[in-house]
Amino acid sequence: MPDFSPTRRALLASGGALLAAPSIAPAWAQDFPARPIRLVIPFPAGGPTDVYARFYSERMSRELGQPVVTENRGGAGGAIGSLEVARARPDGHTLLFGTASTHALYNLVTRQPQYDAQRDFQAVAMLGGGPLCWLAHPAQPATLTDFLAAARSAAPPLAYGSPGTGTLMHLATEIVKREGGGVPLNHIPYRGAAPAMNDLVAGTLALAVNTLGAGLPLHQGGRARMLAVASAARAPQAPDVPTAAEALGRPGFTAVLWHAVFAPPGLPAPVLARLSQASNAALADAAFRTSLAAAGIEAASPGTPESAATAIAAEVDRYRPIVEAIRPELDA
């Protein structure tokens, strides 16, 4: 899992806005929240982001004393919903439930981005998320080491499926290929994770990558075999499955589809502080963390807006080299 703790480098995402923001009277900040809060989820309903956002909105409603209402605004890989929040009035009543895709990878993989993920948003809180896992068809070797060894000599090359080109699942698997010595696996991009899982179970694919929460039912039901999970420690739900760091012999290797909350830039300091305080109270709550863990989600430790922005900037730096290495595939 990425290091979501404060570090020496604090990168604040409170710079220039996409549109000039209206001023906010100080009294508004003191009375915040004055009405229900709209939490925009920039992806369709039903995915791992949607699951976490609904847990979070329920807990934040209790903390803030106002309803936190989720709204799915999917499209353009998360850009439509993200842009809507970036252009909203910065009074704390419109927030974005962003992800690694919208705020670490978007500006790396998109040739003509519609927003700057660091400049056009104020980071509020890092929330953690779902570690990735690699699942093989039961006919394939039983360990990641053996699978990669078999893939090196397979003819034709074995194929792996991801939810799409440029997704975290795609990039993390490309890193695994390189960490495994340059394994010649063919990437098959799908329009979402579910079609890839269907083809994996049917035997069309040798390997697929998904979040832990989505992969567990297939693993536990014997329809696929989980070879590794990209968390810092073995998942309690599947203690027999090694971490990717263990399987690859690469200490510290993690890959997490993390989530974070963002506001439009120009958010008043008292409003930001109140949202941060409420998020930290949720993250510190044992019942909240237990509910997330049951869904395969690892909650981050409480932090600050500055530490959230720092962690996100570190993720951008981490994935930049692999994006540059596979740029021809991304531009095809």
Secondary structure, DSSP 8 states (H G I E B T S, - for coil): ----S--S------S--SS------HHHHHT---S-EEEEESS-TTSHHHHHHHHHHHHHHHHHTS-EEEEE---GGGHHHHHHHHTS-SSSSEEEEEEHIIIIIHHHH-SS-SS-TTTT-EEEEEEEEEEEEEEE-TTS-SSHHHHHHHHHH-SS--EEEESSTTSHHHHHHHHHHHHTT----EEEE-SSHHHHHHHHHHTS-SEEEEEHHHHHHHHHTTSSEEEEE-SSS--TT-TTS-BHHHHHT-TT---EEEEEEEE-TT--HHHHHHHHHHHHHHHH-HHHHHHHHHTT-EE-----HHHHHHHHHHHHHHHHHHHHHTHHHHH-
